[in-house]
Amino acid sequence: MAILARFFRLSFASLACASLPLLLSPRAAHALEAREQAEAVLMPFLDVLASPPAGEARAFRVQGRLESLNAQPPSPQPGQPPAAPQAFDFALQPPGRMRLSFPSAGVQITACRNGQRAWVSPAAAVRPLLAQLTASQRQRSMQFPPLELPFSGRQLALLPALLEVQDKGSSPLDGSPCRILDVRMQPEIGSLMPAEAKGWALRLWVNPAGRPARAGIQGPGTSAVVRFDSVHFSAQLPAALWDVPADSTTLTPAEFDALLALLLQNAKRG
């Protein structure tokens, strides 16, 4: 979420001025339909992250499968079936609630942040990973930042005008034709962005109902492909989702961030 916040940190007013010639160009008019499709998929997520949220939805929950992380899945040996995508369950309720559940080394790991408190379970499965954290990682003083973008819904509404969206045709996915859209910042706008926000690109597979079916994201040193099985927006998520289970261990914000980074590193090697 910190990456997203930095990505949109620049003034939307200056970006809008810089993009005005693009909005009037024939190329932008030609791409309008594809851009509207991308906007319909992306804006509900960004509306939840706006401060304050831009619509009635204040939270979302995504359940799906991680197909690859930073590399294509390894090719199976002859006679072995291909590795199955890893299931995940991600819930976000700004400004302070986030929950991620996914398998790691055959164990379902759940990490949750609730305000300034955090926990992970099962404790026995993550204890060896916590032991790998350095003293500086454990003792680093920090607080969780808000899980929101520092812009209102009205400001975020300018975002689609700053995007370059290319229609890549259609391709079947799970037996259903999906429209493929490549999304990135307009080159003229991207040159104005800070270094950590440059070079990001998103590929969306949109099903006939207009919902995201798959997404691939690529950036500096990072790439991932996820499959969406269900996406649910709501005013708030069930309270039980944030309950602390008996087999959990409490983490400081610094430990929570370091542990998630370590789990991602393990996933990349896997």
N, C-alpha and C positions, 0 to 999 in steps of 0.2 A: 504494500500500500504506500510505503514511502516513495517508491519509484513513481507511482501514479501521481502523487502529490507534487513531486519535483517536475514531472512531465508537464503539468498544467500550471506551473508557478508563474510563467510569464504573463504579462498583461494581455487580457483578451482584447482590449481596445486597440492596442498596437497591432496585434495579429490580424484583427478584422480590417484595419486600414491597409495592411500589407497585402491582404488577400483580395481586395476589391477588384483589381484588374482581372484576377482569375475568375471571379464570379460573373464577369461580363464577357468572358471569352467563349468562342464557339465550342472549344474543347470541354469546358465546364457544362455547357448546355447539353452536349451530347452524352455526358456521363451522369446527367441528373437522375435518371431512373435507377441506375445502379447505386448511386449515393443515397437515394431515398430508401432503398432496400437495406443498405448497411445502417442507416440511421435508425430504422425501425427495430433492428436487432440490438444495436449498441446502446441507444439512449435510455431504455428502461433500467439498465445497470447503472449508468451514469447518473440518472435521476435519483436513484437511491443514495448514491455517494455525494450528491450535491449538499451544500450546507446553507440553508436547510434543504431537506429533500424536496424535489420539484413536483412530486405527485402524491397520490394516496399511499403508494407502496413505500415502506420504510425499511424493508429487509428483503433478502432473497436467499434461496437455497438451491444449489446445483448439485445434482447427483449424476455421475458419469464414470468414464474410464480414461485413465491416462495411457495413451498409446505409445508415446515416446517422450523422453526428456533428454535434451541436448545431443541426441543421436538416434538413429533408427534402431529399433530393437535388434539384438544380435540374431544372425541367421541360425536356425536350428541345425543340429547335426543330422545327417541322413537317418531317417527312421524316427526322428523325434518330431512331435507336433510343435508348431510355433508357440512362443510364449503368449499367454493370454494378457490382454490389457489389464492394468491394475485399477480396480474400482476405487472411487473416492466419493466423499460426501462433504461438501463445503457450504457452510452457512455464514451469512454476514448480516449483522444488524448494527449499522452505525449509530452512535459514534464509537462504541466501545466493545462490541461483542463479535467474536469470530470463532468458528469451530471447524476443524478439519479432521476428517477420519479417513484413513487409508491403510492398506496392508504394507508391512515392512518385515522382511525375513519370515514371512508366514504368519505374522501376528498383526491383528487389527489395532493400529495405533490411533488414539484420539487425542488431539491437542486443542485446548480451548482457552480463549482469553475472554474474561468477563470484567469489563472496566479495567482496573489496574491489577486484578488478580488473574492468575493463570494456573492451569493444571494440565497434566498429561497422564494418560492411562493406557495399558496397565503399567503400574510402577515397576514391576519385575522385569518387563521387556525393555524398558528404557534406562534402567539403572546402569547397565554397562556403558551406554552412550553418555549418560550424565557424568560418569567417571572420567570420560575423555576430555571434559571441559577444563580449560586452564583456570588458574586462580584469578587471572585478570578478567576472563569471561564471566566468572561467577560474581566477582566483586564490583564489576563495572556498574556505576550508579546511573540508572536511566528510568524513565517512565515510558509507558506506551503512548505513542502519539494517537490523535483521533483517527479513526478509520473513515475518513471523509476527505473530499476534495475542497479546497478553500475557495470555492466558487458557488454562486447561486445557480439555480436551474436556468435562469434567464441568460447568465453568462455562458453556461455549458451549451445552451441552444445554438451558440455560434459555432460550436465545434464541427458539425458536419460540413460547413462551408469551407473549412480549412483542410479537409481530407481529400486525397486523391483515391478514387475507387475505380477499380478496373473489373469489368465483367469477364470472367474466364470460362464462361459457358456453363454446362451442366455435366454432372457425373452421378451415376447411381451410388447410393449408400444405403445399405440394408434393404435393398430392393426398391428404394424410392429415389426418384430423380431429385438431385439437389443442385441449386444454383451456387456457383463458386465465385466469391468476391475477394479481391485483394485490396487491402486497405492500408494506407500509409499517409503521413503528412504530405501536403503539397511540397515539392522540392524547394520552392521559394520560401515556404514557411519553415521547413525543416532546417534550413541554413541559419535561422534565427534562434533555434532551440539550444539549450545547454547541452554539453557533450553527452551526458548520461541519457538524454532524451532523443538522441539522433540514431538513425539506423533501425528503428523499430518498424516492424511490418506485421500485419495480421491477415491471415487467410480464413475466410468464413465459408462454411458449407451451410446453406439455408434450405430447409425442407419446404415442400409445397405449401405448408401451413404458415410459412414465414418465420419459423422458429429456428434458432441455431441448432444444427445437428452435430457439427464438428468445428473446432477452431484450432488453427496453428499459429503460434506467435514466435517471432524471431527478433532478437536484439543482440546487443554487444555481449557475446559470450553466453547467450541463453537461447534455447529453443525448446518448444514443447508442443505436443499435439494432444488435444483432449477430445473425447466424444461426450456429447450431452445426451443423457438418458431422460432427465427431467429437469425443468427449470420452473421454480415457483416463486412468485412475488407476493408479498403480503404486508399488512400494516405492522405486524410483529410476528416473530416466530414463537413456537410453543416454549413456555417457560422451562419445561422439563429438559429441553435441549441443553440448557446451561447448568443443569444440576451436576454437582461434583460426585462422581461414583466412588464407591468404597475402596476400589483398587487403584486409586490415583495418587499422584504425588504433586505437591504444590511447587510452583516455580516462580522465581522473580522474573520481571520483564527481560532482564539480560539473559538469564538462563533459557527462557522460552525462545527468544530469538536465536540464540546460539544452537539450541537443540534442533530447531526446525532447519537451520542451515546445515547441520550435520546430517540430518535425515535426508535432505535433498542431495547432499554429496554422495551418500550411500546409494541413493536411487540412481544417480548418474552412472556410478560404477556398475550398478546392476544391469 
